[in-house]
């Protein structure tokens, strides 16, 4: 794949430069988005790196660690070429008590050591709490991450959430380097309070869900069905979620005239890249074709003010809805 000089943006806390277009490796775990083939996943990671992408985001629960293991294979012999972000928190989560298994700093550190073993590396560039709300062990995560940072095993730390109050609590001592958050044309809610806070506090923003779980790729219809093992089956199995899905499809139809020589997915990615708070966008890519389409968005001229204005007539600034699992 052709190498591109992709735009670089910085996580100020830690001084880490990343490509504005990254890649999310959730789907490569093979347990939530339908079946995958490991070799195809490895080829896609190789192609992303060859094309100039440096930022790769994974987690301990993606395929119960399989996504991290695949990234380890891809990095073998060239770890320095990758900026690696991973997450921890949901393994062993107690749903009844709504609390993580990491109730001591030692347990949290041991958990991150497990991430490192699967990744076959002695450090990660960014470790994130995967818990999306404040639970009793939040302070354990922060202290554990800080100790790991002091030991050189993580370069920076952050949190994955759409909860503004939780973000502020997590960043109480000003050490949070990154927020990972769902943001798209269909979900502009972070623009109201969260993005301004991140700009004011030098917190980098990693955008997940820029294609709204595939809806903004423009390939779904009311008749679309999802394979066994794909969590999006609920969009048809649950009547309430089906209604929201249909409403989202109507918005997608309203967006189509704005594409004008680019794919709808590229338009959606350009939209997320346009916000000044955003550091990097991590669409998933299970295939080379998806990766190529994503890259195209990073190479196109930025959206004009007129185009952004037309999008705002479909979903107003700060409006829309959180897309599960936001």
GIURZI-V171641 format. One record per backbone hydrogen bond with DSSP energy under -0.5 kcal/mol. NH is the residue of the N-H (numbers start at 1). CO is the residue of the C=O. If there is no record, write none. Layout:
nh->(NH	NH)
co->(CO	CO)
//
This chain:
nh->(4	6	9	11	12	13	14	15	15	16	17	18	20	22	22	23	24	25	29	30	33	34	41	42	43	44	45	46	47	48	49	50	51	52	52	53	56	56	57	58	60	62	63	64	66	67	69	70	71	72	73	74	75	76	76	78	81	82	83	84	85	86	88	93	94	95	98	99	101	103	108	109	110	111	112	113	114	115	116	117	118	119	120	120	121	124	125	126	127	128	129	130	130	131	138	141	142	143	144	145	146	147	148	149	150	151	152	153	154	155	158	159	160	161	161	162	164	167	168	169	170	171	172	174	177	178	179	180	181	181	183	184	188	191	192	193	195	197	198	199	200	201	202	203	204	204	205	206	206	207	207	208	208	212	215	216	217	218	219	224	230	231	231	233	234	235	236	237	238	239	242	243	244	245	246	247	248	249	250	251	252	253	254	255	256	258	259	260	267	268	269	270	271	272	273	274	274	275	278	279	280	281	282	285	291	292	293	294	295	296	297	297	298	298	299	299	300	308	309	310	311	312	313	314	315	318	319	321	324	326)
co->(51	4	18	16	10	202	12	11	12	11	15	9	7	20	281	55	283	57	26	27	34	229	37	38	39	40	41	42	43	44	45	46	47	48	49	48	54	83	23	85	87	59	61	61	63	62	65	66	67	68	69	70	71	72	73	75	78	79	54	82	56	126	128	90	99	93	94	94	91	101	104	105	106	107	108	109	110	111	112	113	114	115	116	117	116	153	84	84	156	86	158	88	128	88	135	137	138	139	140	141	142	143	144	145	146	147	149	148	148	124	127	178	129	159	180	132	162	163	164	165	166	167	169	171	157	157	204	159	179	206	208	187	319	188	189	189	190	193	194	195	196	197	199	198	177	202	277	179	204	205	280	181	206	209	212	211	214	215	214	221	227	32	229	230	231	232	233	233	234	237	238	239	240	241	242	243	244	245	246	247	248	249	250	251	252	255	256	256	263	264	265	266	267	268	269	270	271	272	275	205	205	20	207	24	287	288	289	290	291	292	293	294	294	295	295	296	296	304	305	306	307	308	309	311	311	188	316	186	322	323)
//
